[in-house]
Amino acid sequence: MSLQIYDTATRSVRAFEPLEPGKASIYLCGLTVQGPPHIGHVRNWINMDILRRWLAASGHEVTFVRNVTDIDDKILVKSAEAGEPWWALAYRNEREIFHAEEVLGCLPSSYEPRATGHVPEMVELMQRLIERGHAYVADGDVYFDVQSWPSYGSLSGQRVDEMQAAGDSVGDTRKRDPRDFALWKAAKPGEPSTASWPTPWGRGRPGWHLECSAMATKYLGPSFDIHGGGLDLVFPHHENELAQSTAAGDGFARYWMHNGFVTMSGEKMSKSLGNTLQVREIVKQWRAVEVRYYLGAAHYRSVIEFSPAALDEAAAAFRRIENFVEKATPMVETWAPSVPDAFARAMDDDLGVPAALAVLHDTVRGGNGAMADGAKETVREAYGAVAGMCQVLGIWPADWPGEARSSTQLADGLIGLALDQRELARQRKDFTSADVIRARLAGLGVTIEDTRQGPTWSID
């Protein structure tokens, strides 16, 4: 079985067939750097990092591009409020992105271009669109003519005649159609002179959608394999990217992958709602590898409802893997990473990380049992399989040497170890030993509850 991925454009699961055999090209929409990243943003990065790792493990040479939008209306507003140059605010928040990317174990991008560094490519793209009759100039602004492109709306599954006006259309009588969107914005009075660039139509700055089309094709070519982003970007951002690129004559993305939201109390995590959890803060409460495990464990298209309890459960699950590795390492002299067939099938099934994690934890349980029985060869095989699977998911404990555990985390890990031993005893039908473990934990104030998903625990 080869990799199958859900393609937003066709609303179906499709076999991944790269443009160039043995290679894979990915473009991921990065942040508009008006503020530091929160865990809703980094879920997207981790999902795509796992995809990238799996493609590499499957024999592909991967080129991964993620942009930085470092000029935008929001950046200008935030910088004015802060009383600092827009480029200083943008750069400070860009550094926060790099910190979050590194601390959560994401592989560095092949290229990470800034919007402000690619104005010539944007001007060229607009000229192509104007020449083809798909864009027009209005008092220094440049707009995409939605009615000129019959397939507009295909990505999001919408009809043009049912769409609302673009967000910048209020009071603008210069547009041919209220749904036309800005490719370029003329410089306005009161804006910093440094926030505009010369073009054949006057000074101005790029519209959000234009940036990504220019940068994607600059680094990946007129056609590339996968375009990723959050579900909230399908419309209008990705719809507009697709329209302007294909109208200019480019093939653009062959697959579109979108991840689900991270919500809090049922609302999408966002800066505007003020319900964000910044990466620098959350890694003070949980280890970064545990945060990565949590954000990567659910299927990428599902919604994650954030809660500290859910993150605690994910952290405990990771510690069970970590405990096995720590215990088994002295017993394993030589080993090679491997990936079980069941894990590979799960990953090939639209990046099925939940099923893949089930294989990983089954292997850990088997390895613990082999250690208890003194079966060193079985332990070695389990160790190699755990290493291979963890490396694909970016959670191999040996790759996180600086992640020292607190006394609370150590206690959690020891409880997890006791629960693993209890589960092994129950599998052997040694219910006396299982009851003894439960009673010992109860004596320490730890209450065990058996559920369909496995045992859970709490401290009285």
SULDAFEN-V211563 format. One record per residue. N is the residue number from 1. SS is DSSP state (hx for helix, st for strand, lp for the rest). OMEGA is omega in whole degrees, 0 to 359 (999 if undefined). Layout:
# SULDAFEN-V211563
N:SS:OMEGA
N:SS:OMEGA
This chain:
# SULDAFEN-V211563
1:lp:175
2:lp:183
3:lp:174
4:st:180
5:st:177
6:st:181
7:st:182
8:lp:185
9:lp:181
10:lp:182
11:lp:182
12:st:174
13:st:184
14:st:173
15:st:179
16:lp:177
17:lp:186
18:lp:179
19:lp:178
20:lp:183
21:lp:178
22:lp:178
23:st:177
24:st:180
25:st:185
26:st:172
27:st:180
28:st:178
29:lp:178
30:lp:186
31:lp:162
32:st:196
33:lp:172
34:lp:179
35:lp:180
36:lp:183
37:lp:173
38:st:188
39:hx:172
40:hx:176
41:hx:189
42:hx:172
43:hx:178
44:hx:180
45:hx:182
46:hx:177
47:hx:182
48:hx:176
49:hx:177
50:hx:176
51:hx:181
52:hx:180
53:hx:181
54:hx:176
55:hx:179
56:hx:179
57:hx:180
58:lp:174
59:lp:180
60:lp:169
61:st:190
62:st:169
63:st:188
64:st:181
65:st:173
66:st:185
67:lp:171
68:st:175
69:st:187
70:lp:170
71:lp:186
72:lp:177
73:hx:184
74:hx:179
75:hx:179
76:hx:179
77:hx:182
78:hx:181
79:hx:177
80:hx:178
81:hx:182
82:hx:181
83:lp:179
84:lp:179
85:lp:183
86:hx:182
87:hx:178
88:hx:178
89:hx:181
90:hx:182
91:hx:178
92:hx:180
93:hx:175
94:hx:178
95:hx:176
96:hx:176
97:hx:182
98:hx:177
99:hx:181
100:hx:179
101:hx:182
102:hx:185
103:hx:180
104:lp:170
105:lp:177
106:lp:177
107:lp:179
108:lp:177
109:lp:172
110:lp:176
111:st:179
112:lp:187
113:lp:174
114:st:178
115:hx:184
116:hx:179
117:hx:187
118:lp:178
119:hx:178
120:hx:179
121:hx:179
122:hx:178
123:hx:179
124:hx:179
125:hx:178
126:hx:179
127:hx:177
128:hx:180
129:hx:178
130:hx:180
131:hx:181
132:lp:178
133:lp:182
134:lp:178
135:st:181
136:st:182
137:st:178
138:st:178
139:lp:177
140:lp:172
141:st:174
142:st:184
143:st:171
144:st:181
145:lp:185
146:hx:183
147:hx:181
148:hx:185
149:lp:187
150:lp:183
151:lp:179
152:lp:183
153:lp:185
154:lp:182
155:lp:183
156:lp:178
157:lp:182
158:lp:173
159:lp:183
160:hx:184
161:hx:178
162:hx:182
163:lp:172
164:lp:179
165:lp:176
166:lp:186
167:lp:181
168:lp:185
169:lp:184
170:lp:178
171:lp:182
172:lp:181
173:lp:182
174:lp:182
175:lp:174
176:lp:181
177:lp:181
178:lp:181
179:lp:175
180:lp:183
181:st:186
182:st:169
183:st:183
184:st:182
185:st:180
186:st:178
187:lp:183
188:lp:177
189:lp:178
190:lp:178
191:lp:180
192:lp:179
193:hx:180
194:hx:183
195:hx:178
196:lp:183
197:st:181
198:lp:175
199:lp:175
200:lp:184
201:lp:180
202:lp:181
203:lp:179
204:st:180
205:st:187
206:st:167
207:lp:186
208:hx:188
209:hx:183
210:hx:185
211:hx:186
212:hx:178
213:hx:181
214:hx:183
215:hx:180
216:hx:182
217:hx:177
218:hx:188
219:hx:183
220:hx:180
221:lp:183
222:lp:173
223:st:177
224:st:192
225:st:192
226:st:171
227:st:182
228:st:177
229:st:178
230:st:182
231:hx:181
232:hx:181
233:hx:182
234:hx:176
235:hx:8
236:hx:193
237:hx:184
238:hx:175
239:hx:181
240:hx:175
241:hx:182
242:hx:182
243:hx:185
244:hx:181
245:hx:181
246:hx:177
247:hx:177
248:lp:177
249:lp:179
250:lp:176
251:lp:179
252:st:190
253:st:179
254:st:176
255:st:177
256:st:180
257:st:182
258:st:179
259:st:179
260:lp:184
261:lp:160
262:st:183
263:st:172
264:st:183
265:lp:176
266:lp:181
267:st:178
268:st:178
269:lp:182
270:lp:178
271:lp:185
272:lp:180
273:lp:179
274:lp:183
275:lp:185
276:lp:172
277:lp:183
278:st:185
279:hx:181
280:hx:182
281:hx:186
282:hx:179
283:hx:170
284:hx:182
285:hx:178
286:lp:176
287:lp:183
288:hx:180
289:hx:177
290:hx:176
291:hx:178
292:hx:178
293:hx:182
294:hx:184
295:hx:180
296:hx:189
297:hx:180
298:lp:175
299:lp:189
300:lp:181
301:lp:181
302:lp:175
303:lp:174
304:st:174
305:st:185
306:lp:170
307:lp:177
308:hx:180
309:hx:179
310:hx:178
311:hx:176
312:hx:179
313:hx:178
314:hx:179
315:hx:179
316:hx:179
317:hx:177
318:hx:183
319:hx:176
320:hx:175
321:hx:182
322:hx:180
323:hx:178
324:hx:181
325:hx:181
326:hx:181
327:hx:186
328:hx:186
329:hx:179
330:lp:182
331:lp:188
332:lp:180
333:lp:178
334:lp:179
335:lp:178
336:lp:179
337:lp:179
338:lp:180
339:lp:178
340:lp:180
341:hx:182
342:hx:177
343:hx:180
344:hx:179
345:hx:180
346:hx:181
347:hx:178
348:hx:179
349:st:178
350:lp:178
351:lp:185
352:lp:183
353:hx:179
354:hx:178
355:hx:178
356:hx:177
357:hx:177
358:hx:176
359:hx:180
360:hx:182
361:hx:174
362:hx:179
363:hx:177
364:hx:179
365:hx:177
366:hx:178
367:hx:177
368:hx:178
369:hx:179
370:hx:177
371:hx:180
372:hx:181
373:hx:181
374:lp:181
375:lp:188
376:hx:181
377:hx:178
378:hx:176
379:hx:180
380:hx:179
381:hx:179
382:hx:180
383:hx:179
384:hx:179
385:hx:178
386:hx:179
387:hx:182
388:hx:181
389:hx:180
390:hx:179
391:hx:176
392:hx:182
393:hx:179
394:lp:183
395:lp:179
396:lp:187
397:hx:181
398:hx:179
399:hx:181
400:lp:186
401:lp:182
402:lp:185
403:lp:180
404:lp:182
405:lp:176
406:lp:179
407:hx:178
408:hx:179
409:hx:178
410:hx:178
411:hx:177
412:hx:180
413:hx:179
414:hx:176
415:hx:177
416:hx:178
417:hx:179
418:hx:179
419:hx:176
420:hx:180
421:hx:177
422:hx:180
423:hx:177
424:hx:178
425:hx:179
426:hx:178
427:hx:177
428:lp:184
429:lp:175
430:lp:187
431:hx:178
432:hx:179
433:hx:179
434:hx:180
435:hx:178
436:hx:179
437:hx:180
438:hx:181
439:hx:179
440:hx:178
441:hx:179
442:hx:179
443:hx:177
444:lp:179
445:lp:181
446:st:179
447:st:181
448:st:174
449:st:180
450:st:179
451:st:178
452:lp:180
453:lp:182
454:st:182
455:st:172
456:st:182
457:st:176
458:st:179
459:st:181
460:lp:999
